[in-house]
Every structure is written in C-alpha cells, then in structure tokens.
Amino acid sequence: MFSNKDIAQFAQLETPFYYYDLSLLQETLSSCAAAAKVYHFHVHYAMKANFNDTLLKKIRETGFGADCVSGNEVKKAIEMGFSAGQVVFAGVGKSDREINYALDQDIFCFNVESVQELEVINELALQKGKKVKVAIRINPNVDAHTHHNITTGLDENKFGVNSWDLPACAEMLKKCTALEFVGIHFHIGSQITNLDVYKNLCVRVNEFAQWFEERGYLVRVLNVGGGLGIDYHNPDQQIPDFEAYFKIFNDFLDVRSNQEVHFELGRALVGQSSSLISKVLYVKNGKKKNFIILDAGMTELMRPALYQAYHQIENISKKGQEVNFKYDVVGPICESTDCFGKEVALQETLRGDLIAIRSTGAYGEVMASHYNLRENVSVVFSEEN
Ligand SMILES: *Cc1c(COP(=O)(O)O)cnc(C)c1O
C-alpha cells in the first residue's frame, strides 16, 4: 500500500522506475534470519533474483551467504563483501574461466551438475595445486507444482545429476584427487507455494544422503536450494511464512549432529519489497476491449512476457475510487507479449495516471534489457525509518 506522501513523491519523478521499500526488505530479511536461527540453518541469498548493490549490502549485513550461478555473480558477491567461505556456485554450464575464477577465490563449495563437470573442475584445480570442495546437485525428480518454465527438478530438466548417473558420479569422485566431497544439493524450482512439495523433497534428500553414506561418503552438507514463493495476489501481505517453511525441513529431514542444512532463497527475500511505477501514456479503445499503454514494458519487467507471470496492477492516482472498468495493460514494446495483464479491473484511467505493478523485487530489475534501444531502468529507494 502506498501512502499519499509516496504517491505525491512518485508524481514528481520521471517514470518508469523500480521503487524499493527498504524497511520492508529489512523486515523480511530479519524475519528469515530469525526463523533460520531456531534450527541453526544456513541461508545463502540467490543473487540472480536481484543483484542491486543497495539490496545486496543489506542482505550481506544480515549475515547470509551468496548463492551464485555465474562467475560474474561470484565476483560481485566477493566485491560486495560476502565472505568467500559463504559463497556457493551452481550452474549447468560453468565455463573454464568461471571455474578458475571461483577456484582463485576459495569459495565454500561448487554445486556440480554433471559427471563431466567434476572431471573438469578436478583438472583445473590440479593445475592450481588446490583442493576444492564440491557438492553434487542431484535432480531428485520431485514435481514443484509451479509454472513449467520455472520447474527445475524433474527428469526432463537440464539441471543436476540424474539418479541413474549417481554411480558414475561416485566413481568419478573417487578418481578426482583434487575434489573434496562435502554433500548434496537440490533446487527443484521457483515460486513454490505448496509446502507439501518440500516434504516430498525431504524424503528424497534423506534417500540420496543415505545412498552416498552407504558408499562411504560423509555427507556433511544438505543443501536444499530455494524456491519459496510469494503471494503475488496479495502484495500487501508481504512477509513469507519462513517459520512454516523451515519447520518442514526440521520435521522431515534426517539431520545428524555432524550435518549442516543450507538454503538458497531468492524471490522470498526480495520479491515483495519493490513495485514498478509507471505512467499511462495512452488509453485506447479497441473493438472488444480497452487498452492502457504504459511507459514501462517488457524491457523493464519481463516476467509476464517470459512466463505469463501474474503481477497485481493498481492505479495509484485513483486510489480509493470505484473500480468499474477493465483494461488490457500493455507496454510500448513492439511485441504482442508485451502485456502486463488482460482484463484488469481498475478505476477509470486517464493519460498521466500512475500505475504500480506490484511484487517486482525478484527477477524484475535484473532482467531488464535494452531491446528497442530502451533507456537503463531507473531505481528509487524509500527513505528508511
Ligand atoms: C534461482 C536459484 C535459487 C533461488 O530460487 P528462488 O525461487 O528465487 O528462491 C536457488 N538455487 C539455485 C541453484 C538457483 O538457480
């Protein structure tokens, strides 16, 4: 919810811009940290969700580690002051250059996604005379019950080592003298709102941990990834239920005293703390529907075009007035998928009205592009109280 003061401030600024509510971000981070602490769980922030410096600084100050999926993310994490000992590095296609860089930084752990990657990391580590910690990212074939474009833990997905490749993986680990196996890693998808999914994951994690232990491997780290969803339909109900989330893992994972449980949360930590603020350029009456054309498009917020994501759309200039119109809310980009919502119920809307697209803190600003030679996306931060 925006105060009248916020709205008056927005009206003075050039649109479009991402507005970040830093107090809400802080509350969300503190809530997560407190809930994780109860069980001594380790949290790594999945940097790809949002790598804005101001946010990263707050996240680092909370004490979280960093979960990176590219060499440049590892670099950014180190530059932003995350301790290398709290950096994990996943990704199905790590290049030699990225691996070498991460080796030089002595990061906590590589989450390795194929048998061949084990071999390559081993060779590169040998060349540097280093010993390197690895966890095996396993594809557990657990359905995340989320949009198919953001599902990552099924047999048909490209991520992780499939169960049938685990014997080859164990063999390779034995041969690779530069590798130190520390544990197993999972990440089954994003925007997971049905917590039962995580119960199923726990059952699989327990089985895989046992599988490795039966073969003489000490599984010190159980990294269960991230994916906790947010409520895009209720952006004002803002802080995810971290307590319920962590409790599931406490209840269903077999954790021994010599084991650590690690998480990689992205969206849940940052998603609700931002809105994309945009202005209505034109209102156009079509034959069957009316269009609102915004000055923000898929170049600022790609999620709706990329995976039909829902974001709540509000006309904040007409706050409190009766909602009795329906519009398709679209951007200015020359693509038909450049549409933020169809048949959106709104107040009667006019050129110049401010439109807030809510819950854009995760996978928003970071996915912005220059397609159509668009400007860099601007950012505005709330004052902190
Ligand atoms: C993207 C990603 C995450 C975070 O996903 P969220 O849905 O944002 O929580 C965690 N781990 C890995 C390996 C990822 O690629």
The ligand as an SDF file (V2000), in Angstrom:
LIG
                    3D

 15 15  0  0  0  0  0  0  0  0999 V2000
   17.4060  -19.4930   -8.8110 C   0  0  0  0  0  0  0  0  0  0  0  0
   18.0400  -20.3830   -7.8280 C   0  0  0  0  0  0  0  0  0  0  0  0
   17.6770  -20.3120   -6.4840 C   0  0  0  0  0  0  0  0  0  0  0  0
   16.6540  -19.3530   -5.9300 C   0  0  0  0  0  0  0  0  0  0  0  0
   15.3720  -19.5450   -6.4100 O   0  0  0  0  0  0  0  0  0  0  0  0
   14.1760  -18.6760   -5.7980 P   0  0  0  0  0  0  0  0  0  0  0  0
   12.9800  -19.2460   -6.4320 O   0  0  0  0  0  0  0  0  0  0  0  0
   14.3960  -17.2630   -6.1900 O   0  0  0  0  0  0  0  0  0  0  0  0
   14.1900  -18.8590   -4.3190 O   0  0  0  0  0  0  0  0  0  0  0  0
   18.3220  -21.1640   -5.6070 C   0  0  0  0  0  0  0  0  0  0  0  0
   19.2530  -22.0520   -6.0210 N   0  0  0  0  0  0  0  0  0  0  0  0
   19.6240  -22.1370   -7.3140 C   0  0  0  0  0  0  0  0  0  0  0  0
   20.6590  -23.1090   -7.7020 C   0  0  0  0  0  0  0  0  0  0  0  0
   19.0240  -21.3220   -8.2550 C   0  0  0  0  0  0  0  0  0  0  0  0
   19.3870  -21.4270   -9.5300 O   0  0  0  0  0  0  0  0  0  0  0  0
  1  2  1  0
  2  3  1  0
  2 14  2  0
  3  4  1  0
  3 10  2  0
  4  5  1  0
  5  6  1  0
  6  7  2  0
  6  8  1  0
  6  9  1  0
 10 11  1  0
 11 12  2  0
 12 13  1  0
 12 14  1  0
 14 15  1  0
M  END
$$$$
